[in-house]
Amino acid sequence: MSDLEAFRQEIRAWLEENCPPEMREPVRDDDDACWGGRNFKFKNEAQKVWLERCVAKGYTVPDWPKAYGGAGMTPAEAKIWREEMVRINARPPLSSFGIWMLGPALLKFGTEEQKVHYLGQIARGEIRWCQGYSEPGSGSDLVSLQTYGEDKGDHWVVNGQKIWTSYANKADWIFCLVRTDKTNKYQGISFLLFDMTSPGVTTKPIKLISGSSPFCETFFDNVKVPKDQIVGQLNRGWDVAKYLLGHEREMISATGGADRAGSLGATLARNGVLEDPVLRAQVALFDVDALAFTAMSEKFMDEVKVGKGHPAFPNMMKYAGTELNKSRHELLMSAGGSTALEWESEETEGGALPRAWLRTKANSIEGGTSEVMLNVVSKRILELPGA
C-alpha cells in the first residue's frame, strides 16, 4: 500500500468515527452553517462536536501549516481529504471568509506576528470576518474606491462607506481596502484589518428580492486603526486585494457544485418528478456540465498547488460555477411545479426553494460580474484582441 493509499484509509476511518450523522446532511441555508465568531450560537450539539473534533486535528484548514492551526497536509493529501469528505456528504466543519479569503492572503503577505495572531483564531472559528471592498461608486471599477485613511502617526483615521458587505452585521472583524494616498490610483490603496466594534463603525442590512440578505451597507466615521493592522506594504494593498480576489472567485465558483457532481438527476428521480422527458433531458445535461466543472476545478487546483495555474483561471471558474448554480436552481424550480412558488408555507420551509433561486441572481454580480469575468477570460486566456 502506498503512503497516499494508507493516508486515505486513515482519513476514511477517522471521518467514519468522528463525523456525526447530522453533519452528513446538506446545509439548508446560511444560518444552518457553522460560521464561528464571538457571537455564534451552535444549532445543535452535533455541530459543536464536529467543529471541536476537526479543530483538534487541524482539519478546518487541512493544508495550512500546523504552526497556524492547520494539519500541514500536502496538496495530494488535501485532495484526498476533500474527496473523502464528499464521499460521506460531510459538511465543512467551519464556513469562514477568514479561511476562504483572508487566510491565504495572510499566508502570502502577512508578517509572522500577524500570522501567529490571526490564523489560529481563524482556524479555531474564534473570529468571523467580513470583506470591505465594494463602494457605492466603485464596484467593477474597484480601484476607484474613495474610503480614506488619514495618517495620524501611530494610527489611521478611516472615513467612508462600503456596500454589499456580506454578513457585516454579524462579523467580528473586517479586512478592508482603504485609500491612503490620493495621488496614485493603483499604488495608493492599503489593506487594513480592524474590529467591527471599533467606535465609528456602523452597518445597515440591505433587503433583497429573496426577502432577506447577507448584504449590508457599512459606514466608517473617524475609525481609528492601529498602524500594525496593515497587511503588506503601505499603498500596495492592491497587490493583496488582487491575490485575495482570486480566492474569493474560487469560493463563489464552488457554489456550482452544491450537490455531489452528477447527482441532481438521481435526487429528482427519487422524488418522482422526472416523468417529463424535456425536464429529464435538461437535468441530464446539467449533470454532465456539473461533472465537467468538477473535473476542471480539480485540474485547476492541482495546477495551482504546483505553481502552474494561470492567473485568470479563477475568473473562468467563477463564471462557470455561478452560471451552473443558477441553472441548478432553475431546474429545481421547474421540478417543484406550483409548490415551488409558495413563499411562506410550512410545507416549503418558508419558501426556501424560491428564496434560494432568487438569491442565485446575485452570484453573477458578487465577486465580479459575469460580463467582467468573460472580458478577462477573452483577453488573458483566449488572448483575443480588444475593441
C-alpha positions in Angstrom: 0.0 0.0 0.0 1.4 3.4 -1.0 1.7 6.3 1.5 -1.3 8.1 -0.1 -3.4 4.9 0.0 -2.6 4.5 3.7 -3.4 8.1 4.3 -6.8 7.7 2.5 -7.6 4.8 4.7 -6.6 6.7 7.8 -8.8 9.7 6.8 -11.7 7.5 5.9 -11.6 5.7 9.2 -11.4 9.0 11.1 -14.3 10.5 9.3 -16.5 7.5 9.8 -15.8 7.5 13.5 -15.9 11.3 14.2 -18.4 12.9 11.7 -21.8 12.9 13.4 -24.8 11.7 11.3 -26.4 15.2 11.5 -23.3 16.6 9.9 -23.7 14.4 6.8 -26.9 16.2 5.8 -27.0 19.1 3.3 -26.7 22.6 4.7 -30.2 24.1 4.2 -29.2 27.8 4.3 -26.6 30.2 5.5 -28.0 30.1 9.1 -27.6 26.3 9.1 -23.8 26.5 8.5 -21.2 26.9 11.3 -19.7 30.4 10.9 -17.9 30.7 14.2 -17.1 34.0 15.8 -17.5 35.8 19.1 -21.3 35.7 19.0 -22.0 32.4 17.1 -24.6 30.1 18.6 -24.4 26.4 17.7 -27.5 25.0 16.1 -27.1 21.7 17.9 -24.6 19.6 19.8 -23.5 17.7 16.7 -22.4 20.9 15.0 -20.3 21.9 18.1 -18.7 18.4 18.4 -17.9 18.3 14.7 -16.1 21.6 14.9 -14.2 20.7 18.0 -13.0 17.4 16.6 -11.8 19.0 13.4 -10.1 21.9 15.2 -8.2 19.4 17.4 -6.8 17.7 14.2 -6.2 20.9 12.2 -8.9 19.8 9.7 -10.7 23.1 9.4 -7.8 24.3 7.4 -6.1 21.0 6.5 -3.4 22.4 4.1 -2.3 25.2 6.4 0.9 24.8 8.4 0.5 23.2 11.8 2.0 26.3 13.4 -1.0 28.3 12.3 -3.8 25.8 13.2 -3.7 23.6 10.1 -2.9 19.9 9.6 0.1 20.5 7.4 -1.3 18.3 4.6 0.5 18.2 1.2 -1.6 19.1 -1.9 -2.1 15.4 -2.6 -3.3 14.7 0.9 -5.6 17.8 1.0 -7.2 16.5 -2.2 -7.8 13.1 -0.6 -9.3 14.9 2.4 -11.8 16.7 0.1 -12.7 13.5 -1.7 -13.4 11.6 1.5 -15.5 14.5 2.8 -17.6 14.4 -0.4 -17.8 10.6 -0.2 -19.8 10.7 3.0 -21.5 14.1 2.2 -19.8 15.7 5.2 -20.5 19.3 5.9 -17.5 21.6 6.2 -16.8 21.9 10.0 -16.4 25.7 9.6 -17.6 28.2 7.0 -15.4 31.3 7.0 -14.2 34.2 4.9 -11.1 34.0 7.0 -10.4 30.5 5.7 -11.5 31.1 2.1 -10.0 34.6 1.5 -8.1 36.4 4.3 -6.1 33.3 5.4 -4.4 32.7 2.1 -3.6 36.5 1.8 -2.1 36.5 5.3 0.0 33.4 4.5 1.4 35.2 1.5 1.6 38.8 2.6 1.3 38.8 6.4 4.1 39.3 8.9 5.0 36.4 11.2 3.3 38.2 14.1 0.1 38.7 12.0 0.1 35.0 11.0 0.5 33.8 14.6 -2.1 36.2 15.9 -4.9 35.8 13.4 -4.6 32.5 11.6 -5.0 30.3 14.7 -8.1 32.3 15.7 -9.5 31.8 12.2 -8.7 28.0 12.2 -10.5 27.6 15.5 -13.5 29.6 14.5 -13.0 32.3 17.1 -13.2 35.2 14.8 -15.6 36.0 12.0 -14.6 38.3 9.1 -16.3 40.4 6.5 -14.8 41.9 3.4 -14.7 45.7 2.8 -14.2 46.1 -0.9 -17.1 47.5 -3.0 -18.3 51.0 -2.5 -21.4 52.8 -3.9 -19.4 54.2 -6.8 -16.7 51.5 -7.0 -18.0 48.1 -8.0 -16.4 46.6 -11.1 -14.0 49.6 -11.1 -12.9 48.7 -7.6 -9.7 50.6 -7.8 -11.6 53.9 -7.9 -12.6 53.4 -4.2 -12.7 56.5 -2.0 -12.8 55.3 1.6 -9.8 57.2 3.0 -7.4 56.6 5.8 -5.6 59.7 7.1 -2.2 59.1 8.7 -2.1 60.2 12.3 1.3 59.0 13.3 0.7 55.8 15.2 -2.8 55.1 13.6 -5.0 55.9 10.7 -8.4 57.6 10.9 -10.7 56.0 8.4 -13.8 57.6 6.8 -16.0 56.3 4.1 -18.6 53.7 3.1 -18.6 50.1 1.8 -21.6 48.3 0.2 -22.6 44.7 -0.4 -20.5 43.9 2.7 -21.6 40.3 3.3 -22.5 39.5 6.9 -21.1 42.8 8.1 -23.8 42.9 10.8 -22.6 39.5 12.2 -18.8 39.9 11.7 -16.2 40.5 14.4 -13.5 42.0 12.1 -13.2 43.4 8.6 -10.4 43.2 6.0 -10.8 46.5 4.2 -9.4 48.3 1.2 -8.6 51.9 2.2 -7.1 54.7 0.1 -4.0 56.0 1.9 -2.6 58.1 -1.0 -5.0 60.2 -3.1 -2.3 61.0 -5.7 -1.9 57.4 -7.0 -4.9 55.4 -8.2 -3.3 51.9 -8.0 -0.4 52.4 -5.6 -2.3 54.4 -3.1 -4.5 51.7 -1.5 -3.7 49.9 1.7 -5.1 46.6 3.1 -6.2 47.2 6.7 -7.7 44.9 9.4 -9.9 46.3 12.2 -12.5 45.3 14.7 -16.1 45.9 13.7 -16.9 47.1 17.3 -14.5 50.0 16.9 -16.1 53.4 17.6 -17.4 54.8 14.3 -18.3 51.6 12.6 -22.0 51.0 11.7 -23.8 48.6 9.5 -27.2 48.5 7.8 -28.6 45.3 6.2 -29.9 45.5 2.6 -33.1 43.6 1.9 -33.2 41.8 -1.4 -36.0 40.3 -3.5 -35.5 37.0 -1.8 -36.9 38.6 1.4 -33.6 38.6 3.3 -30.0 39.2 2.5 -26.5 38.7 3.8 -25.5 42.1 2.3 -25.0 45.3 4.3 -24.0 48.9 3.9 -21.1 49.6 6.2 -20.1 53.1 7.3 -16.8 54.4 8.8 -16.9 57.7 10.8 -13.4 58.6 12.2 -12.5 55.0 12.9 -9.1 54.6 14.5 -6.9 51.8 13.0 -3.5 51.0 14.6 -0.6 51.1 12.2 0.3 47.4 12.8 -3.0 46.3 11.4 -1.9 46.7 7.8 -1.2 43.6 5.6 1.5 44.0 3.1 3.2 47.3 2.2 1.7 50.8 2.7 0.0 51.9 -0.5 0.4 48.4 -2.1 -2.8 46.9 -0.8 -4.0 46.4 -4.4 -1.4 43.6 -4.7 -3.1 41.9 -1.7 -6.5 42.6 -3.0 -5.9 41.0 -6.4 -4.5 37.9 -4.8 -7.5 37.6 -2.4 -10.0 38.2 -5.2 -8.7 35.0 -6.9 -9.5 33.0 -3.8 -12.9 34.8 -3.5 -13.8 33.8 -7.1 -12.8 30.2 -6.4 -15.1 30.2 -3.3 -18.1 31.6 -5.3 -17.4 29.2 -8.2 -17.8 26.3 -5.8 -21.5 27.1 -5.4 -21.9 25.3 -8.8 -21.0 22.1 -7.0 -23.6 22.4 -4.3 -24.6 18.8 -4.8 -22.2 15.9 -5.5 -21.4 16.3 -9.2 -23.8 14.4 -11.4 -26.3 13.7 -8.6 -29.1 16.1 -9.4 -30.9 13.7 -11.7 -30.7 10.9 -9.1 -32.0 13.2 -6.4 -35.0 14.3 -8.5 -35.7 10.8 -9.8 -36.1 9.7 -6.1 -38.7 12.4 -5.7 -40.6 11.1 -8.8 -40.5 14.4 -10.8 -38.7 13.3 -14.0 -41.6 11.9 -16.0 -41.4 14.9 -18.3 -38.9 14.0 -21.0 -37.9 17.6 -21.6 -37.1 18.2 -18.0 -35.3 14.9 -17.8 -33.0 15.8 -20.7 -32.3 19.2 -19.2 -31.3 17.6 -15.9 -29.1 15.1 -17.6 -27.3 17.9 -19.5 -26.9 19.7 -16.2 -25.3 16.7 -14.5 -22.8 16.3 -17.4 -21.9 20.0 -17.1 -21.5 19.6 -13.3 -19.2 16.7 -13.8 -17.1 18.6 -16.3 -17.0 21.6 -13.9 -15.7 19.3 -11.1 -13.0 17.9 -13.4 -12.0 21.4 -14.4 -11.9 22.5 -10.7 -9.7 19.6 -9.7 -7.3 20.3 -12.7 -7.1 23.9 -11.7 -6.4 23.1 -8.0 -3.7 20.6 -9.0 -2.0 23.2 -11.2 -2.2 25.9 -8.5 -0.5 23.6 -6.0 2.5 23.1 -8.2 2.7 26.7 -9.3 1.4 26.3 -12.8 -2.1 27.8 -12.5 -3.0 30.5 -15.0 -3.7 33.7 -13.0 -7.0 34.2 -14.9 -8.4 30.7 -14.2 -10.3 31.9 -11.1 -12.2 34.2 -13.4 -13.1 31.4 -15.7 -14.1 29.2 -12.7 -16.1 31.9 -11.1 -18.1 32.5 -14.3 -18.7 28.8 -15.0 -19.6 28.0 -11.4 -22.1 30.8 -10.9 -23.8 30.1 -14.2 -24.0 26.4 -13.2 -25.5 27.3 -9.8 -28.2 29.4 -11.4 -29.0 26.6 -13.9 -29.3 24.2 -11.0 -31.9 26.4 -9.2 -33.8 27.0 -12.4 -34.2 23.2 -12.7 -35.2 22.8 -9.1 -37.9 25.4 -9.6 -39.1 23.7 -12.8 -39.2 20.3 -11.0 -41.0 21.9 -8.0 -44.1 22.9 -10.0 -46.6 25.1 -8.3 -45.3 24.2 -4.9 -42.0 25.9 -5.8 -43.9 29.2 -6.0 -45.1 29.1 -2.4 -43.5 31.8 -0.3 -44.4 31.4 3.3 -45.9 27.9 3.9 -44.7 25.5 6.5 -44.6 22.8 3.9 -41.9 24.7 1.9 -40.0 25.8 5.0 -40.9 29.4 4.4 -40.4 29.3 0.6 -36.8 28.1 0.9 -36.7 27.0 -2.7 -37.8 30.2 -4.4 -35.8 32.4 -2.0 -32.7 30.4 -2.8 -33.5 30.7 -6.5 -33.8 34.5 -6.2 -30.5 34.6 -4.2 -28.6 33.0 -7.1 -29.2 36.1 -9.2 -26.5 37.8 -7.1 -24.0 35.1 -7.9 -23.2 36.6 -11.3 -22.7 40.1 -9.7 -20.8 39.5 -6.5 -17.1 38.9 -6.7 -17.0 40.4 -10.2 -19.8 40.4 -12.7 -20.1 37.7 -15.3 -19.5 40.3 -18.0 -16.2 41.3 -16.4 -15.2 37.7 -15.9 -15.8 37.0 -19.6 -13.8 40.0 -20.6 -10.9 38.8 -18.5 -11.1 35.3 -20.0 -11.2 36.6 -23.5 -8.2 38.8 -23.0 -6.0 36.8 -20.6 -6.8 33.2 -21.6 -8.0 33.3 -25.2 -5.8 36.3 -26.0 -8.4 37.9 -28.2 -7.8 41.5 -29.4 -9.5 44.4 -27.6 -12.2 46.5 -29.1 
